[in-house]
Amino acid sequence: MSQESSRARPDDAAITETLLRLVAERGADKTVCPSEVARALGGSHPDGWGPLMQPVRRAAVRLMKDGRVVILRKGRAVDPDDFRGIYRLSLPR
């Protein structure tokens, strides 16, 4: 991704598409770190991907409520409306 394109903030559709693609590529019984999604969209510098962490989290919550991904904390599915800390994303089983 060029510097030019990394300046424009990805929209919700781009975040959702990237999250779903990365989880699908990783496959069943594997997980993706939300920062991987943010880095795929914002580049390797924290100034690019850091601001995307909350939008990625919101997309993950929406997708879990739709049954398309699972948010895991310490290997267990969380309540999408009430979780804190480090989490990972996976395909539903």
FIKOLKOL-117814 format. One record per residue (C-alpha): residue number from 1; x, y, z. Coordinates in steps of 0.02 Angstrom, whole numbers, plus 50000, padded with zeros to 5 digits. Layout:
BEGIN
+-----+-------+-------+-------+
!   n !     u !     v !     w !
+-----+-------+-------+-------+
! NUM !     X !     Y !     Z !
...
+-----+-------+-------+-------+
//
This chain:
BEGIN
+-----+-------+-------+-------+
!   n !     u !     v !     w !
+-----+-------+-------+-------+
!   1 ! 50000 ! 50000 ! 50000 !
!   2 ! 50072 ! 50169 ! 49953 !
!   3 ! 50090 ! 50315 ! 50073 !
!   4 ! 49954 ! 50407 ! 49978 !
!   5 ! 49823 ! 50272 ! 49997 !
!   6 ! 49867 ! 50237 ! 50179 !
!   7 ! 49819 ! 50415 ! 50227 !
!   8 ! 49635 ! 50391 ! 50185 !
!   9 ! 49548 ! 50301 ! 50327 !
!  10 ! 49472 ! 50136 ! 50270 !
!  11 ! 49283 ! 50133 ! 50282 !
!  12 ! 49181 ! 50003 ! 50376 !
!  13 ! 49158 ! 49899 ! 50218 !
!  14 ! 49346 ! 49888 ! 50190 !
!  15 ! 49376 ! 49843 ! 50372 !
!  16 ! 49240 ! 49709 ! 50368 !
!  17 ! 49304 ! 49635 ! 50203 !
!  18 ! 49483 ! 49630 ! 50266 !
!  19 ! 49435 ! 49552 ! 50433 !
!  20 ! 49331 ! 49417 ! 50349 !
!  21 ! 49466 ! 49382 ! 50219 !
!  22 ! 49604 ! 49363 ! 50349 !
!  23 ! 49499 ! 49249 ! 50460 !
!  24 ! 49451 ! 49142 ! 50309 !
!  25 ! 49631 ! 49133 ! 50247 !
!  26 ! 49690 ! 49079 ! 50420 !
!  27 ! 49560 ! 48939 ! 50419 !
!  28 ! 49462 ! 48839 ! 50544 !
!  29 ! 49531 ! 48821 ! 50721 !
!  30 ! 49656 ! 48963 ! 50692 !
!  31 ! 49644 ! 49142 ! 50752 !
!  32 ! 49688 ! 49316 ! 50691 !
!  33 ! 49746 ! 49460 ! 50800 !
!  34 ! 49643 ! 49617 ! 50773 !
!  35 ! 49806 ! 49712 ! 50747 !
!  36 ! 49838 ! 49603 ! 50593 !
!  37 ! 49677 ! 49672 ! 50518 !
!  38 ! 49727 ! 49850 ! 50563 !
!  39 ! 49902 ! 49826 ! 50491 !
!  40 ! 49834 ! 49753 ! 50329 !
!  41 ! 49736 ! 49915 ! 50306 !
!  42 ! 49847 ! 50046 ! 50386 !
!  43 ! 50022 ! 49982 ! 50352 !
!  44 ! 50161 ! 49934 ! 50471 !
!  45 ! 50184 ! 50102 ! 50558 !
!  46 ! 50083 ! 50124 ! 50719 !
!  47 ! 50022 ! 50294 ! 50659 !
!  48 ! 49937 ! 50202 ! 50516 !
!  49 ! 49865 ! 50050 ! 50602 !
!  50 ! 49841 ! 50114 ! 50781 !
!  51 ! 49690 ! 50224 ! 50744 !
!  52 ! 49606 ! 50074 ! 50659 !
!  53 ! 49600 ! 49965 ! 50814 !
!  54 ! 49432 ! 50032 ! 50877 !
!  55 ! 49349 ! 50023 ! 50705 !
!  56 ! 49415 ! 49843 ! 50689 !
!  57 ! 49341 ! 49802 ! 50860 !
!  58 ! 49173 ! 49876 ! 50811 !
!  59 ! 49173 ! 49774 ! 50649 !
!  60 ! 49217 ! 49616 ! 50747 !
!  61 ! 49073 ! 49645 ! 50869 !
!  62 ! 48952 ! 49673 ! 50724 !
!  63 ! 49014 ! 49516 ! 50634 !
!  64 ! 49002 ! 49410 ! 50791 !
!  65 ! 48822 ! 49466 ! 50817 !
!  66 ! 48790 ! 49415 ! 50636 !
!  67 ! 48869 ! 49244 ! 50670 !
!  68 ! 49010 ! 49271 ! 50544 !
!  69 ! 49158 ! 49274 ! 50664 !
!  70 ! 49193 ! 49230 ! 50845 !
!  71 ! 49284 ! 49345 ! 50966 !
!  72 ! 49393 ! 49243 ! 51083 !
!  73 ! 49477 ! 49289 ! 51245 !
!  74 ! 49590 ! 49158 ! 51325 !
!  75 ! 49522 ! 49033 ! 51198 !
!  76 ! 49339 ! 49059 ! 51243 !
!  77 ! 49201 ! 49152 ! 51152 !
!  78 ! 49156 ! 49316 ! 51235 !
!  79 ! 48996 ! 49416 ! 51254 !
!  80 ! 49017 ! 49539 ! 51109 !
!  81 ! 48935 ! 49677 ! 51212 !
!  82 ! 49047 ! 49654 ! 51363 !
!  83 ! 49229 ! 49604 ! 51343 !
!  84 ! 49393 ! 49686 ! 51386 !
!  85 ! 49575 ! 49663 ! 51350 !
!  86 ! 49667 ! 49561 ! 51221 !
!  87 ! 49559 ! 49461 ! 51103 !
!  88 ! 49575 ! 49357 ! 50944 !
!  89 ! 49460 ! 49323 ! 50799 !
!  90 ! 49411 ! 49159 ! 50718 !
!  91 ! 49283 ! 49076 ! 50607 !
!  92 ! 49130 ! 49007 ! 50696 !
!  93 ! 49141 ! 48818 ! 50727 !
+-----+-------+-------+-------+
//
